[in-house]
Amino acid sequence: MVVEDIFCGKNVRSLIKQGHVRGVVVLAGVKEGLSVFEYTPLEIKKAVTGYGLAQKMQIQMMVKKILRLKEIPPPDAADALAVAICHMHFSKSEQV
């Protein structure tokens, strides 16, 4: 299982909520016996677009192209697919 690492943001409440959700997701994966890996947003963007500071639309367009999709996926779906593409390219050996 692959998750995106939390990055620093301006909204503390959002970061706390993200941390809670991420903790539950990681725990669920571990309880199911899955290996859990994490990548930073910069690593994910670089793996998909070649540029670590790519914008959302660039991610969406590259995911469409890489996966040969008929349409550009919505932002959240493109993000999830980008994390999977990143792991396929740079499979880390170190688990969370």
Secondary structure by P-SEA (a helix, b strand, c coil): cccccccccccaaaaaaaaaaaaaaaaaaaaabbbbbbbcaaaaaaaacccccccaaaaaaaaaaaacccccccaaaaaaaaaaaaaaaccccccc
